[in-house]
Amino acid sequence: MTINKKLLLLPLVLLLAGPAAAQQQPLALSWDEARRLAVEHNPAVKAARASMEQAGFSYQAELNAYMPKISLSNGVSKGRGDDAGSWSASVRASEDLLNLGTFSGVKTSRIARDKAEADYLSASASARQTLAGAFADLLFAQKGIEVQKKILSIRQENAKLIRLKYESGMESNGNALYTEALAENSAVAVKKAERQVATAQRALLEAIGLEGAAQVTALGDITVPVFALDEALVSQALEKSPGIVSAKKTLESAKEKTSSARYDAYPTLSASQGYSWSGASEFPGKPNWSLGLSLNLPIFSGGPTRYFNALAAAKRSLTAAEEKFKAARIALAASLRSGYDDYLSAAETALASVSLLRANEERFKEAQIKYMAGKISFIDLENVEQNFVDSDLNQLNYARTAHSRKLALEQLLGVGIEE
């Protein structure tokens, strides 16, 4: 009976603890799992999504400018000595037949909606780059611990060996102390690598949008990533990448604002129709029907120079938007081509370092055998060992650089966190 009660209480405790308790549980995440969590929890992505949706609702609201306006009224007025008063009720409808400013406002709202969508895609790409960088950092930090522990094991064994040889009179005390110092420094490097993992775990949780101090493990490999960029992809990015689309929408908005500034001098035409009742009671029975057309021609409605100055300002804003759009295209094309060159250099270096690491590891094994046989000196052994250690650490750094270059290119192309 006691066991059953405990089993029933456990889900309740977990439910009451809520997400905070769940976030303290160890997490083992693949890239796809981390990405899905970020889509759900990342504040920057959620804020950009809300802004996009807001722009969509604003556009839907602006579309009502095309619809007729209908109003209902019911009122009473009394004068001195008038006990009954005069009652009135009416229903009235009006609609713009010609108002270019209204049309321009709707179009501007649509452009703002499209720009918000592009801005959301930019925010999504930026969040993906941050998330992917944090995920890769954790992957390489985890691998870094393995490498540092391997180096520590090698140097501890060497320290024991050289100490034994010193005690046998076959090696100097200085060399024995030196190898022991190297082992001690390697132990410190292992602790440092463990702290780097903890830092990378916190960065990954932050990039996902989760609070707490959960233990996170990144699941994946650290092989050199494959990426290809050709001129067709560059041309496509110059038309469809979120940054370019956003700049294009800014340009379209500036063009529309210039047109809107011109519309301030255009006439407007509206039609109205109404039906009203008046009389001495609250619901009067005397009907009246009206139909009207109104043509309005603004002449210095905002002052004698307002129109000309507002139009000139809009034109200057359009010129600035045109130049910024050109600059965005030039910058993106240059960044993609240069970034791809950087990626190729990093990837080739990382791939070449794999062969160098394999060779230095084999040289180190051979050097150990030769040293034990007395064919090489301690200095020769130490140089070969250091080359092996450096190659192991460098290979990690080279592979991490290749990953970073690829992520930067994907952000420029606008690859979002949903992809």
Secondary structure as UniProt FT lines:
FT   HELIX           2..23
FT   STRAND          27..29
FT   HELIX           31..41
FT   HELIX           43..62
FT   HELIX           63..66
FT   STRAND          69..77
FT   TURN            80..81
FT   STRAND          86..98
FT   HELIX           100..167
FT   TURN            168..169
FT   HELIX           173..208
FT   STRAND          216..218
FT   HELIX           231..240
FT   HELIX           242..263
FT   TURN            264..265
FT   STRAND          268..279
FT   STRAND          286..296
FT   TURN            301..302
FT   TURN            304..305
FT   HELIX           306..372
FT   TURN            373..374
FT   HELIX           378..413
FT   TURN            417..418
//
